[in-house]
Amino acid sequence: MKKGHIFWLMSLFLSFLGFYNIEHLFTIKPDETSGNGNLGMLVILAFSPIFAMSCFLTYKLVRGSVRGWKMRALILVLSTASCLLLILLVISYKNELVVELGGPPDHPQSKIYRFGWINQYTNSIYFNAYTFFFIHLLAVMVGLLSTIKRDNPNESVRKNEK
């Protein structure tokens, strides 16, 4: 296995570990009471560079390794369909959590009343497996789209005509 692939796998694993920790360890359950503030923000700050590196390495790996128009088109279509599905799952997940919390932050009966949308009860809306895969699929799609201009057959024809 190439050294670049090992770094990519390590960064992917560590960033997923960060997402998992934020979702499961640093998000307070709706039936619990918290007064300690959002400790998940510390984990978010600590794992942000790893997560950014993971997305960049995903982009770079896809850009450098996927060859052929048919393969690119297939991966692009599957990634787009997966992103659409993940968006629906994220919206459903968010709606279920808001119901469990008793409403949005502007509802007086809500557990998160006057907290805003980013707090210790809602970390899992932003940091969960759905958003992790969604963002990495976006990196795959950007990597694929960035190769289209580079290998555009019409450009090589224009260069040869000059």
Buried (B, 14 or more C-beta within 10 A) or exposed (E): EEEEEEBBBBBBEBBBEBBBBBBEEBBBEBEEEBEEEBBBBEBBEEBEEBBEBBBBBBBBBBBEEBEEEEEBEEBBEEBEEBBEEBEEBBEEBBEEBBEEBBBEBEEEEBBBBEBEEBBBBBBBBBBBBBBBBBBBBBBBBBBBEEBEEEEEEEEEEEEEEE
